[in-house]
């Protein structure tokens, strides 16, 4: 899963993921390691469901909770407004980022 996410970030590929509570469409921006060693994905969610009730917003997702993912065949143009490199949630390092 990590290799696929790195590839999606490097190629700016829009993904459809299954992440509780359901399906989401995301633009992956950064992948890194959180304080507890968990792999984290910072993404902009453009549609789908969300536990927070905000279907279009920045999300910090735990990769171990991802049930599945697929490329949509769409490329996003680049970083969304509000994106910051060097995500502070990724305390133990960044694996890939835009």
Secondary structure, DSSP 4 states (H G I P E B T S, - for coil): -HHHHHHHHHHTEEEEEEETTEEEEEEEEEEEE-TTS-EEEEEEEEEE--TTS-SSEEEEEEGGGEEEEEEEEEE--SPPTT--SS-TT-TT-EEEE-
